[in-house]
Amino acid sequence: MGNAKWVKRELEKRVGAPYFMITFTLPSQLRNLFFSREAKSVYDLFFKAASGSLADVLANPKWLGADKSGFTMVLHTWNQRMGFHPHIHTIVPGAGTDKHGRVVTVKNPAFLVPQKALRTVFRARFRDLLATSSLSDELKAVDPAVWNMNWGVDLQPFGSGGNAIRYLGAYVCRSVIGNRRIVSTRKDTVSFKWKNRAHGDLQRIDTITGVEFVTRYLRHVLPGGLRSIRYYGFCHPAGKSRRERIALFTGCPVELGAPPGEPLPEISKCTHCGTPTQRFLYLNPRWKSGRDPPHPGRKCA
């Protein structure tokens, strides 16, 4: 799927709630784990720790209280200078359903969950998963001091989510460096442009040897079969019905029925007036969470 198609699809999946971008980054002391024969398992563990910790914190009733949440995760492994910097960008709608099936949303469009709490849970989840994983003992033997560090978890509000989706869309089908950033190539060196994020995106030029350029490039070749984009909860294709329900209850227009020009299939007839009925959309009745069902004798309008 191309960048434009991915962006279009994700924009259409949005619900009517504030969106947030959360970035999970592993400390440099753990990055050697990705350069082994078990690299795919390490990447999977990274995703599992990030997604599990986020789902746990979102479910906490002190904050969002979404027993069923949804989000999209996109893996990146590089920085502007082609250095190895594994991190997962996560697009998170500030909505979900609680344990009773009711739609819940964030109360403050600038606050999703406490960043410190998410960081603590992520670090503990990764530590526990690593300890119980099937990885070799050599990979599990990391410096114990890493579990006392402040891990990189960045959380930013992103309005309706459109800008976050477009930002990530520029990278979903792109490699570590494109031709436009390569300034020149000589017999033994390569010069390329990069932006210095620490100084207002000031443009710089690095010149490195050809061997070093290839080495940096190959560090970002992912293991075969690894999915770098993953969908969770109601953002997963299997969660479409829940996502449509959340969208409806958060004020989004929901397209009902068949495409224009195509007749809707007849389902049954109204038991009161005999008029053929057509199913537009099925939603779980809100009364299942404790409210009484509609009165069976109520007549149609």
N, C-alpha and C positions, 0 to 999 in steps of 0.2 A: 504494500500500500504506500502510495506517495505521500509527501508532506501535506499537500493541499487537501487530499481526501481524508487524511487522518484528522486534520484540524476541523474540517467541515463536519465530520461525524461526531467529534467530541463536543463541538459547539452545540450541536442539535441535542445532545444528551444532557445538557445542563438542567438543573432544577432551579426554582426561584428562591435561592438562599445565598448568603454571602459565601465566597470561596476563599480558600487559603492555599498557600504554597509552603510545603514543609520539605526541607532538604536534610537527609540523613547522610552523615559523613563518618567514615571510620578513621581512627587515629593512625598516624603514619607507622606506628609500631606494629600494626596488624596487616599492613599492605603486602608484606612478603607472602602472606597466605595465598594470594591470588596467583603466584608464580610457581605453581606445583602441578603435578599430574591430577590433583584433586580440585583444581580451580573451579570447575563447574559446581561442585558441592559447596564450595566457599561462597560463590555468588548466590546460590540458592539459600544458603544460611543467612546471608546478608538481607535478602528480600524477606525471608521468614521472620527475622528478628524485627525489622522495621515495620512490616505490616501487622505483625502480632501485637507489638507494643502500641502502635497507633490505634488499633481496634480496641484494645483494652482501655486506653485512656479516654477514647471517645465514648465508651460505654459507661464511664463513671457518672453516676447521677449528680455529682457535684458540679459537673460541667455540661457537656452536651446531653449525656444520658441516652445516647443512641445505641441500643442493644444490637441493632442492625444498621451499620454504617456503610459507606461506599467511598472508594477513592481509586485513583489511577497512579501507578508508579512507573517512572522512566529512569533507567540506569544510564549514567554517564561515567566515563573513566578518565577523562582528560581535563586539563586546564589550558589556558591560552598558550602556554609554552610547550605543549605536548607532554607535560609531565603526567605521571600516573597519579590520579586523584579520584578514586572511586567514590561516587556519591549517588544517591537516589532522590530525584525530584518527585514530589508527591502532590497531586492536585486533589484537594479535599473540599467537598461541599459541606457547608455548615448545617447539615440536616441529616435526618435518618428516622428510624422508627424505634420506639422504646419497647420494653419487654411486653407491653400490652398491645403492641401493634399501632400505637398512635404516632402520628408524625410529629417530630420535635425539630426545632431549629435553634440556632444560637441566639442569645438575647442581645449580644453586642456584635455588630459586624466587624469589629476590630479585634475580637477575642474569640479564640476557639478553645484552647486548653492551655494550661501553664507550660511554658517551654521547659522549665526546670524539671517538672514532673515527667514529661515525655522523655527527656534526655536520660533521666535516672532509670526509667522502665526499659528503654531501648538498650542501655548498657547492660543491665541485669539480664535481659532476655538474650542478648547475643552471647554473654558469658555462659549462661546455662545451656543454650543450644550447642555451643562449641564443646562444652564439657561432655555432653551426652551424644555427640554426633559420631558418625562412623569414620571420621577423619583419622589419619594416622596420629600416633602419640607425638610424633615430632612436630606436627602442625599445631597440636593443642598446647604445646609447651611454650607459651608466650610469656613475656615479662609481666609478672603479677601487678606491677605498678600501673599498668594500663587500665585496670579496673577502678582506680581511684582518680582518674583524670576526668576533666570536663569534656565529654564527647560533643562532636559537632552536630547539633540539631538546631536548624534555623527555621523560624515560623514567621510568615508574613501574610497579612490580609491582601486579597487580590480582587476585591469588588465582586463583579458578576462572574469572574473566572475566565472571561474571554482573552484577556491579555496573557494570563498564565498559559492557556492552551496554545495561543499563537507563538509564545516564546519557546515552548518545548517543541512545537511543531517544526520549528526551523532546524531542529537537531535530530528528530526521530529517524531520518533516512540519510544522515550525513556522517562522514567519517571524521577522524580527529583533525584533519586539516584539508582544506580545499585548494584548488589551483590559484584562486584569487589571492590567497595569503602568501604564496611563494613569490618572493621578489626576484630571485635569481638563483641559478644553479651553475656551479663551476666544476672543474675537474674533481676537486676533493671537498667542496663545501656547498652548503645550501643556506640561503638567507630567506627568512620568512618574517611576516608582520605578526604582531600580537598586541593586545590591549592590556595596559597596566591598570587592573581594576582598583588597585589601592591608591591610584593617583588620577581619578576621574576619567578612566578609560583612555589615558594618554597612549598614543600609538608608539610602539618601539619596534626595532628590527633586531633579530638575533641571527648570528651566523655561526653555524655549527658544521662539524664534519659530516660527510655523507653517511659514514658508518653510524654516527650518533643519531642522525635523522632517521635512518631505517630502524635503528634500535628503539627509539622512542615511538615510532609509528607501530611497530609490531607488538609493543606492550598492550595496545588497545584492541588487538584481535581477540574477540571473545571465544570461549570454548564452543565447539559445535553443539547445536541443539539448545543453547541457552536463550531464553526469551528475555529480551531487554526491556520490554514494555509489558506490564501486567495490570490486570483489572481485578478489583476486589468488591465484594458486597453488591450493592445495587448498581455499581458502575460496570460490573461484569455483564456480558451479553445475557447470561442466565438470570440476571436480576432485573430484566426489563420491566416486568409487571410492577415490582416494588418501586422502581425509579419513576414510572409513569404516575403511580399513586402519589408519591412524594411531590412530583412536579405539579400535579393537580392541586394538592392541598397547600402548596407554597405559591400559588398564583400564576403558574405558567399555563399558557394556552395548550391544550392537548388536542391533537388532530384525531378526530373520531371517524370511524367508518371506513369505507373503501375509497380508493383513489378517485378523483374526479372522472366522471364518465362511466364508472363501473357500478352496477347495482349492488346493493348490500344483500347478503344472503338472508333469506327468511328463516327465522328461528322457530317461532310458534305464534299462537294467537292469544290476544288478551282474553283472560277468563271472564271479564266483565262485559266488554263490548264486542268481542269477536274480531277486532281489527288486527291484521297481521303485525307482529312486532319484529324488530330487528335489533340484534345485539351490536351496540357500538363499542362498549368497553366494560370490562368486569373489574370491579374494585372490591376488596375485602370490606364487608360491612363494618362500620365503626362500632356498631352495637356489640360486636364480638368482644370488645375490650371492657364490657361491663354495662353498657346501655341496653335497654329493652329493645327487642326486635320490632319492626313496624307492625301495626295492628293488622291482622289478617283480613279484617272486614273493610279496610279502607278502599274506597272506590277510586278508579282512575279519573283524571281530570278530563 
